[in-house]
Amino acid sequence: MENKNDLSQNYANLLGITPGKMPSPEEFNKFKRNIASLINLDLTNYKSTQMERRIVSLMNRIEIDSLDDYLTVLKSDSQRLEEFVNMLTINVSEFFRNPEKFFELESIYIPELLKKSPRIKIWSAGCSIGAEVYSVAMILDKHGLLDKCDLIASDFDINILKKAKEGIYNKFEVGTIPRAYEQYITQISENEFQIDSKLTSKIRFERQDLLNSKYEKDFDMILCRNVVIYFTEEAKDKLYKNFYDSLKPGGILFIGSTERINNYRDIGYKLKTAFFYEK
């Protein structure tokens, strides 16, 4: 049987730090409780090992060993606090990620939804830089449907929401936009591209903590892709149930290609095709 020192060594190896400088699980729990009121986000909803590894990495950058000292820094240094929040939200997204799924969205689900309702309401939850909601907007405009839809996008990170609203991306970021949709971007500098204003003006961006905010209702479609992979199983269950409650009957939840809803039947969903669930 492993003793306490062995467990501490293993924990340190997992986090990639020296055992003598490693905060204990109790210290991490205290830190998470104390930071919650500062950032309005409950860190206990995130997987512990991943979260704690990132926290320790940020502490190492500024050569701080104590979580209490790090909390003091975060309270007094707005730049360090912004860095901390950015670390939490991990804004990785791309246009038309898994293009075959966006083809299904275009050819199957959007037409189905428009048969049920003359106007559809779509929410990109955890929208990051806005790439996915703009991908949907491009599809809608291509078919002359943009004016028949209400598009909402939300994220916790204020700075990333600002980028999404501006709709300005670098050459790498726009590299996944198919040729058929290149008309919606204009090069404005050597390495910057602007999304067409007809799209940026149609999307309502707002700040939201997915696990602790009240959701709007009557969505025809919700996209939440590659967001919940950082959450605990309990947080995932809560999120998927809340999405279910916010969808119209027959509404669609579109999730990421690395994700599964194992208990989708218990919640009330019907699996349509891979990564598309119907209420």
Residue frames as qw, qx, qy, qz and C-alpha x, y, z in Angstrom:
[[0.000, 0.887, 0.461, 0.000, 0.00, 0.00, 0.00],
 [0.386, 0.530, -0.040, 0.754, 1.27, 3.47, -0.87],
 [0.362, -0.533, -0.466, 0.606, 1.99, 5.75, 2.05],
 [0.093, 0.919, 0.269, -0.274, 1.19, 9.45, 2.21],
 [0.211, -0.677, 0.412, 0.572, 4.63, 10.45, 0.90],
 [0.361, 0.067, 0.806, 0.465, 4.27, 8.13, -2.08],
 [0.238, 0.743, 0.625, 0.040, 0.89, 9.63, -2.89],
 [0.052, -0.901, 0.003, 0.430, 2.31, 13.14, -2.62],
 [0.308, -0.406, 0.629, 0.586, 5.15, 12.17, -4.95],
 [0.329, 0.355, 0.807, 0.339, 2.71, 10.72, -7.49],
 [0.123, 0.880, 0.429, -0.160, 0.52, 13.80, -7.26],
 [0.164, -0.785, 0.254, 0.541, 3.52, 16.05, -7.78],
 [0.348, -0.126, 0.753, 0.544, 4.65, 14.03, -10.79],
 [0.285, 0.617, 0.720, 0.142, 1.18, 14.33, -12.26],
 [0.053, 0.960, 0.210, -0.176, 1.22, 18.11, -11.88],
 [0.685, 0.528, -0.033, 0.502, 4.84, 18.40, -12.99],
 [0.098, -0.853, 0.240, -0.453, 6.20, 20.16, -9.90],
 [0.325, 0.309, -0.757, 0.475, 8.49, 19.56, -6.95],
 [0.530, -0.490, -0.692, -0.014, 6.69, 17.82, -4.03],
 [0.391, -0.335, -0.422, 0.746, 8.08, 20.23, -1.47],
 [0.055, 0.143, -0.068, -0.986, 6.51, 23.13, -3.35],
 [0.239, -0.296, -0.778, -0.500, 3.24, 21.41, -4.12],
 [0.459, -0.221, 0.239, -0.826, 0.02, 22.75, -2.60],
 [0.192, 0.070, 0.957, -0.207, -2.00, 20.05, -0.91],
 [0.110, -0.450, -0.771, -0.437, -5.48, 19.04, -2.13],
 [0.250, -0.723, -0.550, 0.336, -6.88, 20.84, 0.93],
 [0.197, -0.502, 0.074, 0.839, -5.03, 24.03, -0.05],
 [0.015, 0.109, 0.655, 0.748, -6.37, 23.76, -3.60],
 [0.175, -0.612, -0.761, -0.125, -9.91, 23.38, -2.28],
 [0.246, -0.702, -0.311, 0.592, -9.49, 26.44, -0.08],
 [0.155, -0.278, 0.354, 0.879, -8.10, 28.42, -3.02],
 [0.039, -0.328, -0.765, -0.553, -11.04, 27.41, -5.24],
 [0.208, -0.729, -0.632, 0.161, -13.51, 28.55, -2.58],
 [0.256, -0.658, -0.104, 0.700, -11.75, 31.88, -2.12],
 [0.152, -0.160, 0.497, 0.839, -11.28, 32.64, -5.81],
 [0.124, 0.513, 0.822, 0.215, -14.92, 31.96, -6.67],
 [0.020, -0.859, -0.402, 0.316, -16.20, 35.31, -5.40],
 [0.215, -0.600, 0.290, 0.713, -13.40, 37.16, -7.19],
 [0.012, 0.188, -0.704, -0.685, -14.09, 35.74, -10.65],
 [0.668, 0.181, 0.202, -0.693, -17.73, 34.66, -10.22],
 [0.733, 0.293, -0.556, -0.260, -16.89, 31.14, -11.34],
 [0.803, -0.412, 0.368, -0.223, -17.03, 27.88, -9.39],
 [0.268, 0.599, -0.742, -0.136, -13.82, 25.98, -10.09],
 [0.484, -0.149, 0.829, -0.237, -15.14, 22.82, -8.45],
 [0.781, 0.465, 0.224, -0.350, -17.05, 22.19, -11.70],
 [0.514, 0.700, -0.484, -0.110, -13.75, 21.64, -13.52],
 [0.950, -0.007, -0.272, 0.151, -11.70, 18.45, -13.52],
 [0.545, -0.818, 0.116, 0.143, -9.26, 18.77, -10.63],
 [0.762, -0.205, 0.325, 0.521, -6.04, 17.45, -12.15],
 [0.460, 0.553, 0.338, 0.607, -6.25, 19.55, -15.31],
 [0.140, -0.936, -0.154, -0.283, -7.27, 22.66, -13.39],
 [0.630, -0.736, 0.140, 0.202, -4.61, 22.32, -10.71],
 [0.741, 0.044, 0.306, 0.597, -1.89, 21.69, -13.28],
 [0.288, 0.712, 0.257, 0.586, -2.77, 24.97, -14.99],
 [0.378, -0.916, -0.049, -0.124, -2.86, 26.87, -11.70],
 [0.751, -0.484, 0.219, 0.392, 0.57, 25.57, -10.71],
 [0.629, 0.342, 0.311, 0.625, 1.94, 26.46, -14.15],
 [0.047, 0.870, 0.159, 0.465, 0.79, 30.07, -13.70],
 [0.593, -0.800, 0.075, 0.056, 2.28, 30.19, -10.21],
 [0.808, -0.156, 0.247, 0.511, 5.60, 28.89, -11.51],
 [0.453, 0.669, 0.221, 0.547, 5.74, 31.68, -14.10],
 [0.089, -0.845, 0.106, -0.517, 5.90, 34.29, -11.35],
 [0.463, 0.244, -0.707, 0.476, 7.85, 32.09, -8.92],
 [0.502, -0.378, 0.309, -0.713, 5.15, 31.78, -6.28],
 [0.252, 0.071, -0.962, 0.080, 4.82, 28.57, -4.22],
 [0.101, 0.274, 0.754, -0.588, 1.89, 29.44, -1.96],
 [0.014, 0.560, 0.719, 0.412, -1.71, 29.50, -3.13],
 [0.227, -0.820, -0.395, 0.346, -2.46, 32.13, -0.48],
 [0.267, -0.513, 0.236, 0.781, 0.26, 34.35, -1.95],
 [0.161, 0.169, 0.706, 0.668, -1.04, 33.71, -5.45],
 [0.065, -0.740, -0.666, -0.063, -4.55, 34.71, -4.39],
 [0.247, -0.755, -0.126, 0.594, -3.15, 37.96, -2.97],
 [0.228, -0.228, 0.503, 0.802, -1.51, 38.66, -6.33],
 [0.065, 0.426, 0.781, 0.452, -4.72, 37.96, -8.21],
 [0.143, -0.808, -0.529, 0.217, -6.65, 40.35, -5.97],
 [0.217, -0.785, 0.033, 0.579, -4.20, 43.20, -6.56],
 [0.142, -0.381, 0.606, 0.684, -2.99, 42.66, -10.14],
 [0.674, 0.462, 0.218, -0.533, -5.68, 42.92, -12.82],
 [0.487, 0.565, -0.589, -0.311, -3.34, 41.61, -15.54],
 [0.010, 0.228, -0.963, 0.145, -2.55, 38.46, -13.56],
 [0.503, 0.249, 0.641, -0.523, -6.26, 37.99, -12.86],
 [0.646, 0.556, -0.141, -0.503, -7.04, 38.32, -16.58],
 [0.301, 0.463, -0.826, -0.115, -4.29, 35.78, -17.32],
 [0.252, -0.049, 0.899, -0.354, -5.84, 33.42, -14.78],
 [0.625, 0.412, 0.385, -0.540, -9.35, 33.69, -16.28],
 [0.556, 0.588, -0.435, -0.394, -7.96, 33.21, -19.80],
 [0.064, 0.332, -0.940, 0.050, -6.24, 30.05, -18.61],
 [0.452, 0.142, 0.751, -0.461, -9.53, 28.74, -17.28],
 [0.639, 0.529, 0.217, -0.515, -11.54, 29.31, -20.42],
 [0.474, -0.193, 0.754, 0.412, -9.00, 27.88, -22.90],
 [0.528, 0.648, 0.137, -0.531, -10.31, 29.51, -26.04],
 [0.201, -0.236, 0.819, 0.483, -9.65, 27.04, -28.82],
 [0.604, 0.540, 0.483, -0.332, -12.05, 27.05, -31.74],
 [0.192, -0.219, 0.620, 0.728, -12.06, 27.06, -35.51],
 [0.553, 0.335, -0.110, -0.754, -14.35, 27.75, -38.44],
 [0.841, 0.220, -0.307, -0.388, -16.28, 24.73, -39.74],
 [0.189, -0.434, 0.861, -0.186, -14.63, 22.35, -37.30],
 [0.403, 0.146, 0.903, -0.029, -15.52, 18.81, -38.46],
 [0.255, 0.249, -0.318, -0.879, -16.81, 20.07, -41.85],
 [0.268, -0.169, -0.889, -0.330, -18.83, 16.91, -42.50],
 [0.131, -0.499, -0.745, 0.423, -20.92, 17.78, -39.44],
 [0.118, 0.478, 0.064, -0.868, -21.52, 21.30, -40.70],
 [0.246, 0.049, -0.703, -0.665, -22.66, 19.76, -43.98],
 [0.220, -0.402, -0.888, 0.046, -25.22, 17.75, -41.99],
 [0.042, -0.518, -0.419, 0.744, -26.23, 20.93, -40.20],
 [0.172, 0.346, -0.295, -0.874, -26.72, 22.67, -43.55],
 [0.337, 0.051, -0.754, -0.562, -28.40, 19.86, -45.46],
 [0.403, -0.332, -0.852, -0.025, -30.49, 18.17, -42.76],
 [0.300, -0.469, -0.650, 0.518, -31.04, 20.03, -39.52],
 [0.041, 0.284, 0.045, -0.957, -31.51, 23.65, -40.53],
 [0.358, -0.095, -0.583, -0.723, -34.09, 22.67, -43.23],
 [0.408, -0.376, -0.831, 0.043, -35.86, 20.43, -40.70],
 [0.196, -0.414, -0.490, 0.742, -36.05, 23.21, -38.14],
 [0.150, 0.188, -0.170, -0.956, -37.38, 25.72, -40.68],
 [0.364, -0.254, -0.770, -0.459, -40.16, 23.29, -41.60],
 [0.383, -0.487, -0.728, 0.292, -41.27, 23.38, -37.96],
 [0.181, -0.794, -0.281, 0.508, -40.99, 27.14, -37.46],
 [0.480, 0.818, 0.169, 0.267, -40.79, 30.15, -39.82],
 [0.081, 0.844, -0.376, 0.374, -38.12, 31.68, -37.58],
 [0.892, -0.186, -0.353, 0.214, -35.45, 29.77, -35.67],
 [0.300, -0.888, 0.277, -0.210, -33.39, 30.70, -32.62],
 [0.883, 0.185, -0.311, 0.300, -29.81, 29.41, -32.38],
 [0.421, -0.868, 0.249, -0.083, -27.37, 29.67, -29.47],
 [0.712, 0.386, -0.469, 0.350, -23.62, 29.07, -29.56],
 [0.659, -0.741, 0.036, -0.124, -22.83, 28.28, -25.89],
 [0.676, -0.497, 0.364, 0.403, -19.18, 28.71, -24.95],
 [0.645, 0.752, 0.133, -0.015, -18.59, 30.43, -28.27],
 [0.697, -0.255, 0.215, 0.634, -14.89, 31.26, -27.73],
 [0.196, -0.311, 0.285, 0.885, -13.62, 33.45, -30.60],
 [0.510, 0.503, 0.194, -0.670, -16.94, 33.16, -32.43],
 [0.062, 0.322, -0.790, -0.519, -15.74, 30.91, -35.24],
 [0.109, 0.245, 0.961, 0.059, -18.58, 28.40, -34.95],
 [0.246, 0.682, 0.516, -0.456, -21.42, 30.91, -34.74],
 [0.210, 0.649, -0.317, -0.659, -19.99, 32.73, -37.77],
 [0.055, -0.109, 0.928, 0.353, -19.80, 29.38, -39.57],
 [0.200, 0.511, 0.819, -0.168, -23.53, 28.92, -38.94],
 [0.197, 0.751, 0.152, -0.611, -24.23, 32.50, -40.04],
 [0.055, 0.438, -0.643, -0.626, -22.36, 31.91, -43.30],
 [0.101, 0.188, 0.960, 0.182, -24.46, 28.82, -44.01],
 [0.179, 0.664, 0.620, -0.378, -27.67, 30.70, -43.25],
 [0.166, 0.718, -0.107, -0.668, -26.78, 33.65, -45.45],
 [0.081, -0.222, 0.825, 0.514, -25.71, 31.39, -48.31],
 [0.019, 0.378, 0.907, 0.187, -29.28, 30.06, -48.40],
 [0.160, -0.439, -0.235, -0.852, -30.93, 33.44, -47.84],
 [0.602, -0.524, -0.599, -0.061, -32.01, 32.46, -44.32],
 [0.387, 0.067, -0.445, 0.805, -30.06, 34.87, -42.13],
 [0.264, -0.248, 0.068, -0.930, -33.04, 37.18, -41.63],
 [0.760, -0.297, -0.390, -0.426, -35.15, 34.21, -40.51],
 [0.784, -0.175, -0.498, 0.326, -32.88, 33.41, -37.59],
 [0.332, -0.890, 0.186, -0.251, -31.91, 34.86, -34.22],
 [0.794, 0.225, -0.421, 0.376, -28.28, 34.12, -33.40],
 [0.474, -0.833, 0.190, -0.213, -26.92, 34.33, -29.85],
 [0.764, 0.259, -0.463, 0.368, -23.37, 33.53, -28.72],
 [0.508, -0.820, 0.124, -0.234, -22.04, 33.50, -25.17],
 [0.739, 0.193, -0.474, 0.438, -18.79, 32.96, -23.31],
 [0.590, -0.713, -0.259, 0.276, -17.37, 33.69, -19.86],
 [0.585, -0.211, 0.122, 0.774, -14.22, 35.42, -21.12],
 [0.158, 0.875, 0.205, -0.410, -14.83, 39.14, -21.71],
 [0.091, -0.643, 0.495, 0.576, -11.73, 39.60, -23.86],
 [0.254, 0.029, 0.885, 0.389, -12.50, 36.69, -26.13],
 [0.270, 0.707, 0.639, -0.140, -16.06, 38.01, -26.54],
 [0.063, 0.825, -0.103, -0.552, -14.61, 41.33, -27.67],
 [0.146, -0.346, 0.758, 0.534, -12.60, 39.54, -30.34],
 [0.272, 0.363, 0.882, 0.127, -15.69, 37.60, -31.42],
 [0.208, 0.821, 0.392, -0.359, -17.76, 40.78, -31.72],
 [0.006, 0.721, -0.361, -0.592, -15.07, 42.51, -33.78],
 [0.874, 0.390, 0.282, -0.065, -14.88, 39.54, -36.13],
 [0.329, 0.823, -0.461, -0.035, -11.20, 40.08, -36.98],
 [0.938, -0.210, 0.269, 0.065, -9.05, 36.97, -37.40],
 [0.158, -0.670, 0.609, 0.395, -5.52, 36.13, -38.50],
 [0.515, 0.423, -0.610, -0.429, -4.50, 34.11, -41.53],
 [0.108, 0.122, -0.976, 0.142, -4.21, 30.90, -39.52],
 [0.336, 0.232, 0.673, -0.616, -7.66, 31.28, -37.96],
 [0.619, 0.483, 0.039, -0.618, -9.48, 31.79, -41.28],
 [0.097, 0.426, -0.834, -0.337, -7.56, 28.95, -42.92],
 [0.212, 0.146, 0.963, -0.080, -10.33, 26.42, -42.29],
 [0.475, 0.526, 0.253, -0.659, -13.05, 28.47, -44.03],
 [0.640, 0.274, 0.663, 0.276, -14.09, 26.57, -47.19],
 [0.219, -0.006, 0.416, 0.882, -13.61, 28.29, -50.53],
 [0.084, -0.585, -0.692, -0.416, -17.39, 28.52, -50.97],
 [0.348, -0.845, -0.391, 0.113, -17.54, 30.90, -47.98],
 [0.557, -0.125, -0.007, 0.821, -14.48, 33.06, -48.61],
 [0.046, 0.620, 0.345, 0.703, -16.80, 35.84, -49.82],
 [0.498, -0.798, -0.312, -0.132, -17.62, 36.51, -46.16],
 [0.631, -0.584, 0.023, 0.510, -14.08, 37.56, -45.23],
 [0.411, 0.880, -0.029, 0.236, -12.07, 40.57, -46.41],
 [0.741, -0.075, -0.180, 0.642, -8.33, 40.97, -45.96],
 [0.103, -0.980, -0.139, -0.094, -7.67, 44.23, -44.09],
 [0.165, -0.848, 0.500, 0.061, -3.92, 43.90, -43.45],
 [0.341, 0.490, -0.795, -0.107, -1.08, 41.51, -44.14],
 [0.235, 0.016, -0.955, 0.183, -2.29, 39.08, -41.50],
 [0.250, 0.260, 0.615, -0.701, -5.84, 40.20, -40.62],
 [0.139, -0.273, -0.760, -0.574, -9.21, 39.34, -42.09],
 [0.313, 0.055, 0.365, -0.875, -12.59, 40.91, -41.27],
 [0.185, 0.383, 0.905, -0.005, -15.88, 39.02, -41.17],
 [0.041, -0.437, -0.486, -0.755, -18.59, 40.63, -43.31],
 [0.160, -0.067, 0.403, -0.899, -20.63, 43.15, -41.29],
 [0.661, -0.139, -0.344, -0.653, -23.87, 41.51, -42.45],
 [0.740, -0.154, -0.648, 0.096, -22.87, 38.60, -40.21],
 [0.334, 0.010, -0.553, 0.764, -21.36, 40.47, -37.24],
 [0.284, -0.160, 0.087, -0.941, -24.44, 42.69, -37.02],
 [0.717, -0.192, -0.436, -0.510, -26.80, 39.69, -36.79],
 [0.703, -0.134, -0.651, 0.252, -25.22, 38.01, -33.75],
 [0.424, -0.801, 0.096, -0.411, -25.88, 38.98, -30.15],
 [0.618, 0.195, -0.625, 0.435, -22.81, 38.28, -28.01],
 [0.510, -0.727, 0.073, -0.454, -23.11, 38.15, -24.22],
 [0.130, 0.433, -0.805, 0.384, -21.09, 37.10, -21.21],
 [0.839, -0.279, -0.077, -0.462, -22.34, 34.01, -19.41],
 [0.172, -0.375, 0.886, -0.211, -21.21, 31.37, -16.93],
 [0.553, -0.011, -0.682, -0.478, -22.83, 28.26, -18.38],
 [0.469, -0.186, -0.841, 0.194, -23.11, 26.46, -15.06],
 [0.199, -0.419, -0.588, 0.663, -24.51, 29.29, -12.96],
 [0.180, 0.158, -0.129, -0.962, -26.58, 31.50, -15.26],
 [0.571, 0.430, 0.576, -0.396, -30.24, 31.33, -16.17],
 [0.271, 0.015, 0.719, 0.640, -30.74, 30.33, -19.77],
 [0.471, 0.234, -0.141, -0.839, -33.14, 31.77, -22.28],
 [0.612, 0.168, 0.748, -0.195, -35.83, 29.38, -23.50],
 [0.679, 0.622, 0.305, -0.243, -37.28, 28.21, -26.80],
 [0.036, -0.619, 0.632, 0.464, -34.07, 27.55, -28.70],
 [0.883, 0.373, -0.073, -0.276, -34.39, 25.60, -31.92],
 [0.870, 0.252, -0.279, 0.319, -30.70, 24.71, -31.82],
 [0.433, -0.854, 0.287, 0.031, -27.87, 24.92, -29.29],
 [0.763, 0.444, -0.371, 0.288, -24.22, 24.42, -30.25],
 [0.486, -0.781, 0.378, -0.107, -21.89, 23.56, -27.37],
 [0.916, 0.340, -0.172, 0.125, -18.81, 21.99, -28.85],
 [0.703, 0.218, -0.370, 0.567, -15.52, 21.06, -27.18],
 [0.216, -0.670, 0.214, -0.677, -16.46, 22.92, -24.00],
 [0.802, -0.475, 0.086, -0.352, -17.56, 20.25, -21.52],
 [0.853, 0.206, -0.409, 0.250, -14.39, 18.18, -21.88],
 [0.249, 0.413, -0.505, 0.716, -12.94, 20.28, -19.05],
 [0.551, -0.426, 0.146, -0.702, -15.92, 19.75, -16.72],
 [0.257, -0.147, 0.902, -0.313, -16.62, 17.12, -14.08],
 [0.109, -0.264, -0.908, -0.306, -19.25, 14.48, -14.84],
 [0.049, -0.622, -0.655, 0.425, -21.66, 16.18, -12.42],
 [0.059, 0.565, -0.058, -0.821, -21.19, 19.54, -14.17],
 [0.087, 0.076, -0.756, -0.644, -21.72, 17.92, -17.58],
 [0.067, -0.451, -0.890, -0.010, -25.00, 16.35, -16.44],
 [0.005, -0.672, -0.398, 0.624, -26.23, 19.69, -15.12],
 [0.042, 0.433, -0.359, -0.826, -25.27, 21.44, -18.35],
 [0.101, -0.074, -0.850, -0.512, -26.95, 18.94, -20.67],
 [0.057, -0.573, -0.795, 0.190, -30.13, 18.98, -18.57],
 [0.012, 0.654, 0.168, -0.737, -30.19, 22.77, -18.66],
 [0.074, 0.240, -0.595, -0.763, -29.75, 22.72, -22.44],
 [0.054, -0.325, -0.923, -0.200, -32.62, 20.26, -22.69],
 [0.028, -0.673, -0.594, 0.439, -34.87, 22.58, -20.70],
 [0.021, 0.617, -0.093, -0.781, -33.95, 25.50, -22.96],
 [0.013, -0.061, 0.772, 0.632, -34.69, 23.72, -26.24],
 [0.664, 0.121, -0.033, -0.737, -38.08, 23.67, -27.91],
 [0.793, 0.062, 0.597, -0.105, -39.62, 20.22, -28.41],
 [0.791, 0.541, 0.228, 0.174, -37.86, 18.92, -31.52],
 [0.055, 0.949, -0.310, -0.017, -34.91, 21.27, -30.93],
 [0.897, 0.270, -0.229, 0.266, -31.36, 20.11, -31.65],
 [0.469, -0.808, 0.326, 0.148, -28.24, 20.05, -29.46],
 [0.776, 0.557, -0.220, 0.199, -25.01, 19.91, -31.49],
 [0.632, -0.717, 0.265, 0.128, -21.93, 18.83, -29.47],
 [0.104, 0.768, -0.596, -0.209, -18.24, 18.31, -30.24],
 [0.812, 0.299, -0.474, -0.165, -16.69, 15.29, -31.92],
 [0.333, 0.289, -0.793, 0.420, -14.77, 14.33, -28.76],
 [0.341, -0.129, 0.522, -0.771, -17.90, 14.36, -26.59],
 [0.368, -0.251, -0.853, -0.271, -20.71, 11.95, -25.78],
 [0.503, -0.321, 0.269, -0.756, -23.87, 12.21, -23.68],
 [0.165, 0.102, -0.980, 0.051, -23.88, 8.77, -22.12],
 [0.100, 0.378, 0.818, -0.421, -27.20, 9.22, -20.31],
 [0.147, 0.019, -0.301, -0.942, -28.98, 11.10, -23.10],
 [0.399, -0.368, -0.752, -0.375, -32.06, 8.86, -22.89],
 [0.371, -0.479, -0.646, 0.465, -32.42, 9.54, -19.16],
 [0.062, -0.298, -0.081, 0.949, -32.39, 13.28, -19.82],
 [0.506, 0.604, 0.459, -0.410, -34.93, 12.93, -22.63],
 [0.187, 0.634, -0.474, -0.582, -32.81, 13.35, -25.75],
 [0.902, 0.305, 0.306, -0.015, -33.03, 11.26, -28.89],
 [0.387, -0.458, 0.543, 0.587, -29.78, 10.62, -30.77],
 [0.634, 0.678, 0.051, -0.369, -30.34, 11.71, -34.38],
 [0.819, 0.446, -0.232, 0.276, -26.86, 11.21, -35.87],
 [0.716, -0.183, -0.285, 0.610, -23.44, 11.33, -34.22],
 [0.302, -0.121, -0.204, 0.924, -23.14, 14.51, -32.11],
 [0.311, -0.231, -0.215, -0.896, -26.70, 15.70, -32.88],
 [0.075, -0.281, -0.887, 0.358, -29.33, 15.17, -30.17],
 [0.261, -0.416, -0.413, -0.767, -33.02, 16.04, -30.41],
 [0.250, -0.031, 0.606, -0.755, -35.34, 17.04, -27.57]]
